[in-house]
Every structure is written in structure tokens, then in C-alpha cells.
Amino acid sequence: MIELKNNPAGNFFLLAGPCVIEGEEMAMRIAERIVTITEKLQIP
């Protein structure tokens, strides 16, 4: 598993997603997965 670290200021920045979105359904699936992961890791 990848170790996550905050920067010294205490702010965490997450940039995630695909390079290309091929439609609304794909965008929604990706968004739901990102929400699941960030909730599990307690990333606001």
C-alpha cells in the first residue's frame, strides 16, 4: 500500500481521475469510486 503524507502546512491535495472521460456513465462510476476511496482513507 502507498503511504500517504501531508505537507508541512497540514493541507492534503488529491488530484485523481482519468485523462479522458468518454461519457456521463463513466464519469459517475469514477466519481463514485473516488468517493469510496477517500472516505475509506478519511481524506476530506
C-alpha distances in whole Angstrom, upper triangle without the diagonal:
4,6,9,13,16,19,22,24,21,21,18,18,17,18,17,19,21,23,26,27,29,30,30,29,26,25,25,23,20,21,21,17,16,18,16,13,14,16,13,12,15,16,20
4,6,10,13,16,19,21,18,18,15,15,14,15,15,17,19,21,24,26,28,30,30,28,25,25,25,23,20,21,21,17,16,18,17,13,14,16,14,11,15,14,18
4,7,10,13,16,18,16,16,13,14,14,16,16,19,22,24,27,28,31,32,32,31,28,27,27,25,22,22,22,19,17,19,18,14,14,16,14,11,14,13,17
4,7,10,13,15,12,12,9,11,11,13,14,18,20,22,26,26,30,31,30,29,27,25,25,24,21,20,21,18,15,17,16,13,12,14,13,9,11,10,13
4,7,9,11,9,10,8,10,11,14,16,20,23,24,28,29,32,33,32,32,29,27,28,27,23,23,23,21,18,19,19,16,14,16,16,12,13,11,14
4,7,8,6,6,5,8,11,14,16,20,23,25,28,29,32,33,32,32,30,27,28,27,24,23,24,22,18,19,20,17,14,16,17,13,13,11,12
4,5,5,6,7,9,12,15,18,21,24,25,29,30,33,34,34,34,31,29,30,29,26,25,26,24,21,22,23,20,17,20,20,16,16,14,15
4,5,8,10,12,15,18,21,25,28,29,32,33,37,38,37,38,35,32,33,33,30,28,29,28,24,25,26,23,20,22,23,19,18,16,17
4,6,9,11,15,18,21,25,28,29,32,33,36,37,36,36,34,31,32,32,29,27,28,27,24,24,26,23,20,22,23,19,18,16,15
4,7,10,13,16,19,23,26,28,31,31,35,35,34,34,32,29,30,30,27,25,26,25,21,21,22,20,17,18,19,16,14,12,12
4,7,10,13,16,20,23,25,27,28,32,32,30,31,29,26,26,27,24,22,23,22,18,18,20,18,15,17,18,15,13,10,10
4,7,10,13,16,20,22,24,25,28,29,28,28,26,23,23,23,20,18,20,19,15,15,17,15,12,14,15,12,11,8,9
4,7,10,13,17,18,21,22,25,26,25,26,23,20,21,21,18,16,18,17,14,14,17,14,12,15,16,13,13,9,10
4,6,10,13,15,18,18,22,23,22,22,20,17,18,18,14,13,15,14,10,12,14,11,9,13,14,12,12,9,9
4,7,10,11,14,15,19,20,19,20,17,15,16,16,13,12,15,14,10,13,15,13,11,15,17,15,15,12,12
4,7,9,12,13,16,17,17,17,14,12,14,13,9,9,12,11,8,11,13,11,11,14,15,14,15,13,14
4,7,9,9,12,13,14,14,11,9,11,11,7,8,11,10,8,11,13,12,13,16,17,17,18,15,16
4,5,7,10,12,13,13,10,9,12,11,8,10,13,12,11,15,16,15,16,19,20,20,22,19,20
4,7,10,13,14,15,12,11,15,15,12,14,17,16,15,18,20,19,19,23,24,23,25,22,23
4,6,9,12,13,10,9,13,13,11,13,17,16,16,19,21,20,21,24,25,25,27,24,24
4,6,8,9,7,6,10,11,9,11,14,14,15,17,19,19,20,23,24,25,26,24,24
4,7,8,6,8,11,12,11,14,16,16,17,20,21,22,23,25,27,27,29,27,27
4,6,5,6,9,10,11,12,15,16,17,19,20,22,23,25,26,27,28,26,26
4,5,5,6,9,10,10,12,14,15,16,18,20,21,22,24,26,26,25,24
4,5,5,6,9,10,11,12,14,15,17,19,20,21,23,25,25,24,24
4,5,5,6,9,10,11,12,14,16,17,18,20,21,23,24,22,23
4,6,5,6,9,10,11,12,14,15,16,18,20,21,22,20,20
4,5,5,6,9,10,11,12,14,15,16,18,20,21,19,19
4,5,5,6,9,10,11,12,14,16,17,19,20,19,19
4,5,5,6,9,10,11,12,14,15,17,18,16,17
4,5,5,6,9,10,11,12,14,15,16,14,14
4,5,5,6,9,10,11,12,14,15,14,14
4,5,5,6,9,10,11,12,14,13,14
4,5,5,6,8,10,11,12,10,11
4,6,5,6,8,10,10,9,10
4,6,5,6,9,10,10,12
4,5,5,6,8,8,11
4,5,5,6,5,7
4,5,5,6,8
4,6,8,10
4,6,9
4,6
4
